[in-house]
Amino acid sequence: MRRAWLAELWIIGGLFAAGVLIGYFAGAMPWWVAGAGVLYAAFNLRNARRYLGWVRGGLNDPPPDASGLWAEVMHQVLQERRNARDAAREADALVEQYERSVQALPDGIVILDADLYIRWSNAAAQRLIGLQDPEDRGQHIDNLLRHPEFTDYRQRGDLDRFIQIPAPTIVDRVIRVGLVPFSSGQYLLVCRDVTERVRIDRVRRDFLSNVSHELRTPITVLGGYLEMLQDATDELPDRWKRPVDAMHGQALRMRHLVDDLLLLSRMESLEQPDTREEIDIDRLAAQVREEAVALSGAREHRIELEVEAGTRVSGSVSEFRAMFSNLVRNAVQYTAEGGLIRIEWRLDEDAARFVVTDEGEGIEPEHLSRLTERFYRVDKGRSRDAGGTGLGLAIVKHALLHYDGELEIESEPGHGSRFACRFPRAIVIDSPPAPSPLAPSAPCVEGSGAVC
C-alpha cells in the first residue's frame, strides 16, 4: 500500500513539475499548472471508467492496466474476489459433506421452520415417514405425521421427551419421534426405528408376567402350609421351628415379589389407567399413614400427615395406592428408629404433589438417576433385610407415566431424602375451597402435622 501511495505521489509531482517548468519557459505558468491538474483528473476519470466496466463485468476478466492507487485498488478487489470464491467453494464442500453425513445417519432427520413446514429431510426420514424430496418441501409436518398422539405432543409443546408411534408408511414398524429446537425458530424432527426394542420389551414383559403367574400358585401353596405349621408350633420339634419360620419369611417375600412383578407388568402393558374414578386424597393418605404406623411398629417413627382438605382427583385407586404406599414404605424401611417421616399433599398453580420426606441415611448422588430401575438397590443387603423387592420405585415411575407425571428425587447423605410424585393440575377434580375467615378452625389432631 505504501508503494502505491509513493507511485501516486510521483505521478502528481511529475505532472505539476512539468507544468511549472513549461510555464516558466513558455510563460503563463498558472495556465500550465492548471492544465497539469486537468490532465491528472482526466487520468483518474479514465481509470475510474475502466474500473467500473471491470466491476460490471463480474470481475471475471483480468483487471485493466492502471498505475498508482488505482492499480492497488484493483489488485485488492481481485484478491478479495478470489478469497470469496475460495470461501464459497469451502462452504459448498462443507455443506455437501454435512448433507452426505446426515444422509448416512440411521436416524431420520427433518429440518422444519418455525411454523413446522418441511425444509429438508434425509433418506432415513423419507423411508420411515414416507417423505419425498424435494416434492414435500414446504409441506406442513402434520400432513405427513397424522397420528393423534403426535398431534397432541406437538400442540402441548412438551419437547423434553420423545414419543413412540406406528410408522405411517411401514406396516408393523414402530418409530420414536421428537422435536428438537435449534438455531433461531427452527426445529429438527428426529425419528428412529425402535421396532426391535419394542419387540424385546414385549417379550420381556410377557416372560415376567407368565413366570410370575406360574410362580404365584406354588408360592401360595407353600406359604399356606408353612402358616399351618406355624400355627401348630407347639407340636413341632424344636429343631424345626426356626427353619419353618425362615421358610415362611422367604415365601412371604417371594409372594410380595410376584405381586409386584404382576403389578408392574400390568402397568407397562397399559398406556392409560385401567379405570378412571374419583379418588378422595384425604381418605387415601390417611389409610397410607395408618399402614405406615403399623409397618413401623416398635420402631416408633414419628409420622406426620398434611393434606389440603377436600381434594379429589381422577385416576385409578389401585395405582394411586401403589404410588403412595411404595414411597411411604421406603421411608419407613430406611429411616432410623424414632425418625421423622412427613407425608404431604400440596396443590400449586400448575401441579399437584404427593411428597414424602424422611430423616433416613440419604442417598449418594451417583445413585439417584438409577433408583427407578427394576431391582436396582443402593445397598443390596440392607434392602433385603428390610423386605424390599427392588421394584417399588419402578412401579411408582410407570404409574406416573399414565398421568403425565414425574418422580422428583432429592437426597443428601446424612440429611434424609425427599420423594415427590408430581401430577399435572388437570387430574384434580375439586380444588379445596378457600377457608372463610369467619369459619371455625379445624380441630387439631395429634400427628397430623398441623401446628396446635
ZIURFEN-V814943 format. One record per residue. SS is DSSP state (~ for helix, > for strand, _ for the rest). PSI is psi in degrees with one decimal (NA if undefined). D_FIRST is the distance of its C-alpha to the first C-alpha in whole Angstrom. Layout:
# ZIURFEN-V814943
SS & PSI & D_FIRST
SS & PSI & D_FIRST
This chain:
# ZIURFEN-V814943
_ & -38.6 & 0
~ & -38.9 & 4
~ & -37.1 & 5
~ & -41.3 & 5
~ & -41.2 & 6
~ & -40.8 & 9
~ & -40.2 & 10
~ & -40.3 & 11
~ & -35.9 & 13
~ & -40.3 & 14
~ & -47.7 & 16
~ & -47.0 & 17
~ & -39.9 & 18
~ & -43.6 & 20
~ & -46.8 & 22
~ & -32.8 & 23
~ & -40.3 & 24
~ & -41.5 & 26
~ & -39.3 & 27
~ & -44.7 & 29
~ & -47.0 & 30
~ & -41.6 & 32
~ & -32.3 & 33
~ & -44.6 & 35
~ & -31.5 & 37
~ & -11.8 & 37
_ & 169.3 & 38
_ & 52.2 & 37
~ & -42.3 & 33
~ & -37.3 & 32
~ & -39.2 & 33
~ & -37.2 & 31
~ & -40.6 & 28
~ & -36.9 & 28
~ & -36.7 & 28
~ & -38.3 & 25
~ & -41.2 & 24
~ & -40.7 & 25
~ & -39.5 & 24
~ & -40.1 & 20
~ & -40.5 & 21
~ & -38.6 & 23
~ & -42.9 & 20
~ & -38.1 & 18
~ & -40.3 & 21
~ & -45.0 & 21
~ & -37.8 & 18
~ & -40.8 & 19
~ & -43.9 & 22
~ & -42.2 & 21
~ & -43.0 & 18
~ & -41.0 & 21
~ & -37.4 & 23
~ & -41.4 & 21
~ & -43.5 & 21
~ & -26.7 & 25
_ & 4.1 & 25
_ & 11.2 & 24
_ & 22.0 & 21
_ & -31.0 & 24
_ & 161.9 & 23
_ & 148.5 & 20
_ & 147.1 & 18
_ & 159.9 & 19
_ & 135.4 & 17
_ & 168.3 & 15
_ & 167.9 & 12
_ & -142.6 & 10
~ & -34.1 & 8
~ & -38.3 & 11
~ & -40.0 & 10
~ & -41.3 & 7
~ & -47.6 & 9
~ & -36.2 & 12
~ & -43.3 & 11
~ & -42.4 & 10
~ & -43.3 & 13
~ & -39.4 & 15
~ & -43.3 & 14
~ & -37.6 & 15
~ & -44.5 & 18
~ & -42.1 & 19
~ & -40.2 & 19
~ & -39.8 & 21
~ & -41.1 & 23
~ & -41.8 & 24
~ & -38.9 & 24
~ & -41.1 & 27
~ & -42.6 & 28
~ & -41.3 & 29
~ & -42.3 & 30
~ & -39.7 & 33
~ & -41.1 & 34
~ & -42.4 & 34
~ & -42.3 & 36
~ & -40.8 & 38
~ & -40.3 & 39
~ & -45.5 & 40
~ & -40.2 & 42
~ & -41.2 & 44
~ & -41.1 & 44
~ & -35.0 & 46
~ & -29.3 & 48
~ & -10.7 & 49
_ & 141.7 & 51
_ & -20.9 & 54
_ & 143.9 & 54
> & 135.3 & 54
> & 126.7 & 50
> & 126.1 & 50
> & 125.0 & 47
> & 148.2 & 48
_ & -172.5 & 47
_ & -27.5 & 48
_ & 12.2 & 51
_ & 34.8 & 52
> & 142.2 & 51
> & 130.4 & 50
> & -31.8 & 47
> & 153.3 & 47
> & 153.0 & 49
_ & 177.6 & 50
~ & -38.2 & 52
~ & -40.7 & 55
~ & -38.6 & 55
~ & -34.4 & 56
~ & -43.0 & 58
~ & -36.0 & 60
~ & -19.0 & 59
_ & 27.4 & 60
_ & 154.7 & 56
_ & 121.1 & 55
_ & 131.6 & 51
_ & 8.7 & 50
_ & -35.7 & 53
_ & 1.8 & 54
_ & 133.4 & 50
_ & -10.3 & 51
_ & 149.2 & 54
> & 143.1 & 55
~ & -27.9 & 56
~ & -21.6 & 60
~ & -19.9 & 60
_ & -36.6 & 60
_ & 93.8 & 61
_ & 14.4 & 64
_ & 133.2 & 66
~ & -35.6 & 68
~ & -37.6 & 67
~ & -41.3 & 63
~ & -43.1 & 63
~ & -41.4 & 65
~ & -42.6 & 62
~ & -41.2 & 59
~ & -33.9 & 61
~ & -22.5 & 62
_ & 25.9 & 58
_ & 78.1 & 59
_ & 6.2 & 56
_ & -4.5 & 57
_ & 164.2 & 59
_ & 159.8 & 60
> & 159.7 & 63
> & 129.3 & 65
> & 159.9 & 66
> & 143.0 & 67
_ & 132.1 & 65
_ & -23.8 & 65
_ & -3.9 & 65
_ & 120.1 & 67
_ & 139.2 & 70
_ & 25.9 & 71
_ & 145.7 & 68
> & 135.1 & 66
> & 151.7 & 63
> & 120.7 & 61
> & 153.9 & 59
> & 154.2 & 57
> & 130.4 & 54
> & 115.3 & 51
> & 141.2 & 48
> & 162.9 & 45
_ & -146.4 & 41
_ & 105.7 & 42
_ & 30.5 & 45
> & 160.5 & 45
> & 149.7 & 48
> & 126.4 & 49
> & 115.2 & 52
> & 130.3 & 53
> & 148.0 & 57
> & 143.2 & 58
> & 113.9 & 62
_ & 23.8 & 64
~ & -43.6 & 67
~ & -40.8 & 68
~ & -39.8 & 68
~ & -40.1 & 70
~ & -43.6 & 72
~ & -41.2 & 72
~ & -39.2 & 73
~ & -41.7 & 76
~ & -43.2 & 77
~ & -44.7 & 77
~ & -42.2 & 78
~ & -39.4 & 81
~ & -48.4 & 82
~ & -40.0 & 82
~ & -45.8 & 84
~ & -44.0 & 87
~ & -41.5 & 87
~ & -42.3 & 87
~ & -40.6 & 90
~ & -32.7 & 92
~ & -23.5 & 92
~ & -45.3 & 93
~ & -52.9 & 97
~ & -34.6 & 97
~ & -38.7 & 96
~ & -42.3 & 98
~ & -47.8 & 101
~ & -44.5 & 100
~ & -39.1 & 99
~ & -45.7 & 103
~ & -35.5 & 105
~ & -35.2 & 103
~ & -38.6 & 104
~ & -41.3 & 107
~ & -36.8 & 108
~ & -36.7 & 106
~ & -28.7 & 109
_ & 38.2 & 111
~ & -26.8 & 110
~ & -25.6 & 113
~ & -7.8 & 115
_ & 144.0 & 112
_ & 149.7 & 112
~ & -35.8 & 110
~ & -9.9 & 108
~ & -14.2 & 107
~ & -47.1 & 106
~ & -46.0 & 103
~ & -37.5 & 101
~ & -42.2 & 102
~ & -41.6 & 100
~ & -42.9 & 97
~ & -38.7 & 98
~ & -40.2 & 98
~ & -42.0 & 95
~ & -36.0 & 93
~ & -39.9 & 95
~ & -41.9 & 94
~ & -41.8 & 90
~ & -36.1 & 90
~ & -41.5 & 91
~ & -40.4 & 88
~ & -42.9 & 86
~ & -42.1 & 87
~ & -42.1 & 87
~ & -39.4 & 84
~ & -42.8 & 83
~ & -42.1 & 85
~ & -44.5 & 83
~ & -40.2 & 80
~ & -40.3 & 80
~ & -40.9 & 81
~ & -40.5 & 79
~ & -28.5 & 76
~ & -11.0 & 78
_ & 138.6 & 78
_ & -21.8 & 75
_ & 162.6 & 76
_ & 143.7 & 79
_ & -26.5 & 83
_ & 156.3 & 84
_ & 118.6 & 83
> & 166.5 & 85
> & 130.4 & 85
> & 125.7 & 85
> & 106.0 & 86
~ & -36.4 & 84
~ & -51.8 & 86
~ & -44.5 & 89
~ & -44.7 & 87
~ & -37.7 & 85
~ & -40.3 & 89
~ & -41.6 & 90
~ & -38.7 & 87
~ & -41.7 & 88
~ & -42.1 & 91
~ & -39.0 & 90
~ & -39.8 & 88
~ & -43.0 & 91
~ & -39.8 & 93
~ & -36.2 & 91
~ & -43.0 & 90
~ & -126.8 & 94
~ & -10.5 & 95
~ & -16.6 & 91
_ & 54.7 & 91
_ & 149.9 & 88
> & 106.6 & 87
> & 111.6 & 86
> & 147.2 & 85
> & 128.8 & 84
> & 114.5 & 82
> & 136.7 & 82
_ & 116.4 & 81
_ & 146.4 & 85
_ & 7.8 & 85
_ & 130.8 & 82
> & 139.2 & 83
> & 163.7 & 81
> & 123.5 & 81
> & -167.3 & 81
_ & 124.4 & 83
~ & -41.9 & 85
~ & -37.9 & 85
~ & -42.9 & 81
~ & -39.9 & 81
~ & -41.5 & 84
~ & -42.5 & 82
~ & -51.0 & 79
~ & -45.2 & 81
~ & -41.8 & 83
~ & -41.1 & 81
~ & -43.5 & 79
~ & -39.6 & 82
~ & -42.1 & 83
~ & -42.1 & 80
~ & -41.9 & 80
~ & -41.8 & 84
~ & -34.9 & 83
~ & 13.3 & 81
_ & 136.4 & 81
_ & 162.2 & 84
_ & 131.4 & 87
_ & 2.0 & 87
_ & 162.1 & 84
> & 133.5 & 82
> & 124.8 & 81
> & 126.7 & 80
> & 127.5 & 80
> & 148.2 & 79
> & 117.8 & 78
> & 147.2 & 75
> & 125.1 & 74
_ & -177.3 & 71
_ & -36.8 & 69
_ & 3.5 & 68
> & 160.1 & 70
> & 141.8 & 73
> & 134.3 & 73
> & 116.8 & 76
> & 133.2 & 75
> & 119.6 & 77
> & 134.8 & 76
> & 170.2 & 78
_ & 37.8 & 78
_ & -166.2 & 78
_ & -17.4 & 76
_ & 169.1 & 72
_ & 137.5 & 70
_ & 145.2 & 67
~ & -33.9 & 64
~ & -14.1 & 63
~ & -17.6 & 67
~ & -40.8 & 66
_ & -14.3 & 64
_ & 4.4 & 67
_ & -28.3 & 70
_ & 4.6 & 71
_ & 147.7 & 71
_ & 131.6 & 74
_ & 11.7 & 76
_ & 130.2 & 73
_ & 132.7 & 75
_ & -43.8 & 73
_ & 101.0 & 76
~ & -43.3 & 78
~ & -44.1 & 82
~ & -37.5 & 82
~ & -42.0 & 81
~ & -39.9 & 84
~ & -33.1 & 86
_ & -7.1 & 85
_ & 12.9 & 86
_ & 154.5 & 83
_ & -12.1 & 82
_ & 10.3 & 79
_ & -3.5 & 78
~ & -51.2 & 79
~ & -28.1 & 75
~ & -39.1 & 74
~ & -43.6 & 77
~ & -45.3 & 76
~ & -47.8 & 72
~ & -32.0 & 74
~ & -39.3 & 76
~ & -32.7 & 73
~ & -29.0 & 71
_ & -16.3 & 74
_ & 17.4 & 73
_ & 34.1 & 69
_ & -179.3 & 69
> & 156.2 & 68
> & 121.4 & 69
> & 128.1 & 67
> & 126.2 & 68
> & 130.3 & 67
> & 147.5 & 69
_ & 128.2 & 68
_ & 129.4 & 70
_ & -5.1 & 73
_ & 17.9 & 72
_ & -171.1 & 74
> & 159.4 & 72
> & 118.1 & 72
> & 130.4 & 72
> & 128.5 & 72
> & 115.1 & 73
> & 120.5 & 70
> & 148.5 & 71
> & 146.4 & 70
~ & -18.5 & 72
~ & -20.6 & 73
~ & -14.8 & 76
> & 127.7 & 77
> & -55.9 & 80
> & 113.5 & 82
_ & 147.4 & 80
_ & 134.6 & 82
_ & 148.1 & 83
_ & 131.7 & 82
_ & 138.6 & 84
_ & 139.3 & 86
_ & -18.6 & 86
_ & -10.1 & 90
_ & 146.3 & 91
_ & 145.2 & 93
_ & 150.5 & 91
_ & 147.2 & 91
_ & 146.9 & 93
_ & 125.7 & 92
_ & 124.7 & 92
_ & 134.6 & 92
_ & -0.5 & 89
_ & -14.0 & 87
_ & -8.3 & 84
_ & 153.3 & 85
_ & 119.9 & 85
_ & NA & 89
